[in-house]
Amino acid sequence: MAKVRVRTLVYPAKMTDSNTQLSVMAPVGAALLGLRVGDSIHWELPGGVATHLEVLELEYQPEAAGDYLL
């Protein structure tokens, strides 16, 4: 069974914990931008390891909440 991990996409200046956050400027963070629940991508991790990433849930989406001034 696949591991479920929760990650928050953040601007680089807001990074405080690389275990729970992904920078929107990192390649994988940028690849996740714009995905919707149920969307998935295949991604090559450092070292050439291939992985499958699927969006299971969006806990908070600033634009959908009307929060445009982050």
Backbone as a printed PyTorch tensor [residue, N CA C, xyz], in Angstrom:
tensor([[[  0.8430,  -1.1870,   0.0000],
         [  0.0000,   0.0000,   0.0000],
         [  0.8880,   1.2500,   0.0000]],

        [[  0.4720,   2.2360,  -0.7340],
         [  1.2380,   3.4820,  -0.8640],
         [  1.1630,   4.3050,   0.4180]],

        [[  2.2240,   5.0510,   0.6800],
         [  2.2350,   5.9590,   1.8250],
         [  1.4550,   7.2150,   1.4910]],

        [[  0.6970,   7.7030,   2.4460],
         [  0.0030,   8.9790,   2.3000],
         [  0.8100,  10.0140,   3.0770]],

        [[  1.1570,  11.0850,   2.3910],
         [  1.9150,  12.1650,   3.0170],
         [  1.1850,  13.4770,   2.7910]],

        [[  1.1650,  14.3000,   3.8010],
         [  0.5490,  15.6220,   3.7040],
         [  1.6640,  16.6410,   3.5250]],

        [[  1.5300,  17.4670,   2.5020],
         [  2.5160,  18.5160,   2.2380],
         [  1.7850,  19.8200,   1.9460]],

        [[  2.3660,  20.9080,   2.3830],
         [  1.8330,  22.2340,   2.1190],
         [  2.7530,  22.9240,   1.1260]],

        [[  2.1790,  23.4400,   0.0410],
         [  2.9610,  24.2130,  -0.9280],
         [  3.1120,  25.6280,  -0.3970]],

        [[  4.3510,  26.1000,  -0.3330],
         [  4.6270,  27.4290,   0.2180],
         [  5.6320,  28.1640,  -0.6610]],

        [[  5.6440,  29.4850,  -0.5340],
         [  6.6790,  30.2820,  -1.1780],
         [  8.0020,  30.0250,  -0.4500]],

        [[  9.1240,  30.1110,  -1.1580],
         [ 10.4160,  29.8160,  -0.5280],
         [ 10.6660,  30.5920,   0.7710]],

        [[ 10.2800,  31.8360,   0.8230],
         [ 10.5090,  32.6490,   2.0230],
         [  9.7020,  32.1630,   3.2240]],

        [[  8.6640,  31.3630,   2.9790],
         [  7.8010,  30.8610,   4.0560],
         [  8.1820,  29.4530,   4.5150]],

        [[  9.2130,  28.8650,   3.8900],
         [  9.6270,  27.5060,   4.2540],
         [ 10.1570,  27.4690,   5.6810]],

        [[  9.5880,  26.5840,   6.4920],
         [ 10.0710,  26.3970,   7.8590],
         [ 10.3490,  24.9330,   8.1700]],

        [[  9.7600,  24.0050,   7.4030],
         [  9.9060,  22.5780,   7.6990],
         [  9.8500,  21.7650,   6.4090]],

        [[ 10.9930,  21.2980,   5.9650],
         [ 11.0300,  20.5550,   4.6980],
         [ 10.3710,  19.1830,   4.7880]],

        [[ 10.0210,  18.7380,   5.9850],
         [  9.3070,  17.4670,   6.1320],
         [  7.8110,  17.6080,   5.8870]],

        [[  7.2860,  18.8220,   5.9990],
         [  5.8430,  19.0200,   5.8300],
         [  5.5070,  20.0260,   4.7390]],

        [[  6.5180,  20.6970,   4.1920],
         [  6.2790,  21.7350,   3.1960],
         [  7.0820,  21.4720,   1.9270]],

        [[  6.5380,  21.9430,   0.8180],
         [  7.2330,  21.9220,  -0.4680],
         [  7.2220,  23.3360,  -1.0210]],

        [[  8.3610,  23.7890,  -1.4860],
         [  8.4230,  25.1030,  -2.1120],
         [  7.7470,  25.0540,  -3.4780]],

        [[  6.9800,  26.0840,  -3.7940],
         [  6.3600,  26.1720,  -5.1190],
         [  7.4180,  26.3660,  -6.1990]],

        [[  8.6350,  26.7280,  -5.8090],
         [  9.7220,  26.9180,  -6.7630],
         [ 10.5390,  25.6390,  -6.9790]],

        [[ 10.3530,  24.6530,  -6.1230],
         [ 11.0300,  23.3640,  -6.3120],
         [ 10.3720,  22.6540,  -7.4930]],

        [[ 11.1120,  21.8670,  -8.2320],
         [ 10.5180,  21.1980,  -9.3950],
         [  9.2420,  20.4130,  -9.0840]],

        [[  9.2430,  19.6350,  -8.0210],
         [  8.0350,  18.8580,  -7.7070],
         [  6.9100,  19.7700,  -7.2110]],

        [[  7.2460,  20.8300,  -6.4760],
         [  6.2250,  21.7840,  -6.0310],
         [  5.5570,  22.4650,  -7.2090]],

        [[  6.3600,  22.8970,  -8.1710],
         [  5.8190,  23.5320,  -9.3760],
         [  4.9660,  22.5530, -10.1730]],

        [[  5.3660,  21.2860, -10.2030],
         [  4.6020,  20.2740, -10.9410],
         [  3.2380,  20.0250, -10.3080]],

        [[  3.1260,  20.2210,  -9.0060],
         [  1.8550,  19.9920,  -8.3110],
         [  0.8890,  21.1700,  -8.4370]],

        [[  1.4110,  22.3550,  -8.7370],
         [  0.5440,  23.5310,  -8.8620],
         [ -0.5200,  23.2990,  -9.9280]],

        [[ -1.7360,  23.6280,  -9.5980],
         [ -2.8250,  23.5220, -10.5640],
         [ -3.5010,  22.1670, -10.6120]],

        [[ -2.9360,  21.1680,  -9.9280],
         [ -3.5910,  19.8610,  -9.9230],
         [ -4.8370,  19.9030,  -9.0490]],

        [[ -5.7860,  19.0490,  -9.3780],
         [ -7.0330,  18.9510,  -8.6260],
         [ -7.0910,  17.6040,  -7.9280]],

        [[ -8.0220,  17.4700,  -7.0130],
         [ -8.2180,  16.1870,  -6.3370],
         [ -8.4480,  15.1120,  -7.3920]],

        [[ -7.7040,  14.0220,  -7.2660],
         [ -7.7950,  12.9200,  -8.2150],
         [ -6.7480,  12.9650,  -9.3070]],

        [[ -6.1350,  14.1340,  -9.5270],
         [ -5.0670,  14.2410, -10.5250],
         [ -3.8090,  13.5600,  -9.9940]],

        [[ -2.9970,  13.0690, -10.9100],
         [ -1.7490,  12.4350, -10.5000],
         [ -0.6610,  12.7240, -11.5210]],

        [[  0.5680,  12.5710, -11.0700],
         [  1.7310,  12.7200, -11.9410],
         [  2.7240,  11.6120, -11.6000]],

        [[  3.5280,  11.2680, -12.5670],
         [  4.6710,  10.3850, -12.3280],
         [  5.8810,  11.2960, -12.2400]],

        [[  6.7230,  11.0580, -11.2450],
         [  7.8150,  11.9680, -10.9750],
         [  9.0830,  11.1880, -10.6900]],

        [[ 10.2000,  11.7090, -11.1540],
         [ 11.4860,  11.0950, -10.8530],
         [ 12.1310,  11.8400,  -9.6960]],

        [[ 12.3550,  11.1230,  -8.6120],
         [ 12.9800,  11.6880,  -7.4260],
         [ 14.4930,  11.7480,  -7.6120]],

        [[ 15.1750,  12.5090,  -6.7450],
         [ 16.6350,  12.5170,  -6.8120],
         [ 17.1680,  11.0840,  -6.7330]],

        [[ 18.1660,  10.8000,  -7.4920],
         [ 18.7120,   9.4540,  -7.5280],
         [ 18.0570,   8.5800,  -8.5740]],

        [[ 17.1140,   9.1590,  -9.3300],
         [ 16.4840,   8.4250, -10.4170],
         [ 15.3430,   7.5120, -10.0190]],

        [[ 14.8770,   7.6040,  -8.7780],
         [ 13.7710,   6.7620,  -8.3280],
         [ 12.4520,   7.3410,  -8.8370]],

        [[ 11.6810,   6.5230,  -9.5380],
         [ 10.3860,   6.9720, -10.0690],
         [  9.3120,   6.8080,  -9.0000]],

        [[  8.3960,   7.7590,  -8.9440],
         [  7.2990,   7.6850,  -7.9850],
         [  6.0190,   8.1850,  -8.6380]],

        [[  4.9100,   7.8730,  -8.0190],
         [  3.5910,   8.2900,  -8.4870],
         [  3.0130,   9.1900,  -7.4040]],

        [[  2.6230,  10.3990,  -7.7620],
         [  2.0330,  11.3430,  -6.8120],
         [  0.5930,  11.6030,  -7.2150]],

        [[ -0.3080,  11.4840,  -6.2520],
         [ -1.7280,  11.7180,  -6.5110],
         [ -2.2700,  12.6900,  -5.4770]],

        [[ -3.0660,  13.6430,  -5.9240],
         [ -3.7070,  14.5900,  -5.0160],
         [ -4.9560,  13.9150,  -4.4640]],

        [[ -4.9440,  13.6310,  -3.1580],
         [ -6.0760,  12.9800,  -2.5110],
         [ -7.0540,  13.9880,  -1.9300]],

        [[ -6.5160,  15.1280,  -1.4940],
         [ -7.3520,  16.1370,  -0.8460],
         [ -6.6330,  17.4780,  -0.8930]],

        [[ -7.3890,  18.5410,  -1.0060],
         [ -6.8510,  19.8980,  -0.8720],
         [ -7.4310,  20.4610,   0.4140]],

        [[ -6.5890,  20.6090,   1.4220],
         [ -7.0770,  21.0700,   2.7160],
         [ -7.3890,  22.5570,   2.7200]],

        [[ -6.6100,  23.3220,   1.9840],
         [ -6.8320,  24.7710,   1.9330],
         [ -6.2970,  25.2770,   0.6130]],

        [[ -7.1070,  26.0210,  -0.0750],
         [ -6.6940,  26.6160,  -1.3400],
         [ -6.9760,  28.1120,  -1.2420]],

        [[ -5.9340,  28.9470,  -1.0980],
         [ -6.1340,  30.3750,  -0.8580],
         [ -7.0720,  31.0530,  -1.8510]],

        [[ -6.8940,  30.7780,  -3.1360],
         [ -7.7250,  31.4450,  -4.1390],
         [ -9.1990,  31.0780,  -3.9770]],

        [[ -9.4740,  29.8320,  -3.6850],
         [-10.8610,  29.3980,  -3.5000],
         [-11.4820,  30.0380,  -2.2650]],

        [[-10.6330,  30.3790,  -1.2820],
         [-11.1110,  31.0200,  -0.0630],
         [-11.1260,  32.5400,  -0.1870]],

        [[-10.7490,  33.0680,  -1.3530],
         [-10.7320,  34.5100,  -1.5590],
         [ -9.5170,  35.1870,  -0.9500]],

        [[ -8.5040,  34.4140,  -0.5990],
         [ -7.2940,  34.9400,   0.0310],
         [ -6.2160,  35.1230,  -1.0340]],

        [[ -6.1630,  36.3070,  -1.6140],
         [ -5.2310,  36.5800,  -2.7090],
         [ -3.9740,  37.3110,  -2.2620]],

        [[ -3.8780,  37.7010,  -1.0190],
         [ -2.7610,  38.5290,  -0.5530],
         [ -1.8830,  37.7630,   0.4220]],

        [[ -1.3110,  36.6700,  -0.0350],
         [ -0.4520,  35.8960,   0.8650],
         [  0.8730,  36.5330,   0.9360]]])
